[in-house]
Amino acid sequence: GYLIANHLPKEDLLDMCLYCQHYCLLPLASEQRVGQLVVWREVFPQRRTQSNTTAHPGYCEPHGRHFLLIVGL
């Protein structure tokens, strides 16, 4: 149930935490012995649906697909 590394903005991190809670990924390792866990999914973060240009004027985030990679041992 620990987050070891994170490079996501707060809004994306909250989306990913909800994903992990929905699929019960965080308590999985504490309840069962898991040798390896790899999840690779395309995601659609909420931040992309809300245009927030006031936070960083002049910055335009690149358009593209977003993927979630969760690795656990």
N, C-alpha and C positions, 0 to 999 in steps of 0.2 A: 503494500500500500504506500510505498514511498516514491516520490518523484526525484530521480537522481540528476537528471539534466533537462534543461528547458531553454529553448531559444525563441519561444513563441510570444507574441504580444498577449496581454492579459485576456482580451476577448477570445482569441483562438484557444488559449489554454483552458478557459472555461468550457468552450465547446468540446474540447478533447476530454476533459474530465467527465462531462456528461455522457460522452460516448463510452468511456471506460466504466462508468457506473451502470449504464444501461445494459451492457454486456457482461457485467460482474467480473471485469478483468482484474480489478485491484484486490479483492479478497480471494481470488482464485488460488494464488500461490500460498496464502496462509492456511487454506483449507485442504489443499491437495498438493502432493509433490509434483511439480511441473519441471520437466527437464529443459524444455525450450518453448518459448512462445514467440511467434512472429505473426503480426497482423499487418497487412498492407491493403489499404482501402482508399478509394477516392472519396474525398469529403468536400462539402460545400459550406465553408465557414460563414457564420452570420455576418461577420465583419465585411465580407464581400458584397452582401446584399444592401448594406447601409453605406451610402457615400458620405465619408467624413473628410472633407477637404480642408476644414478649418484647423485641424490638428497640425498639419504640416503643409502650409501654403506652397504651391508650386510643385509639390510632389505628386506624381501619378503612379500608382502601384501597377506593375505589369499584369497584363491579363494572361491567364493560363489556368491549367488544371492544378488542383491541390490534392496531395496525397498524405495520408497518415501512416506512419511507420512506427509500430510499437514492438520493441524487442525486450524479451525478458528471459532470464535464466534462473 
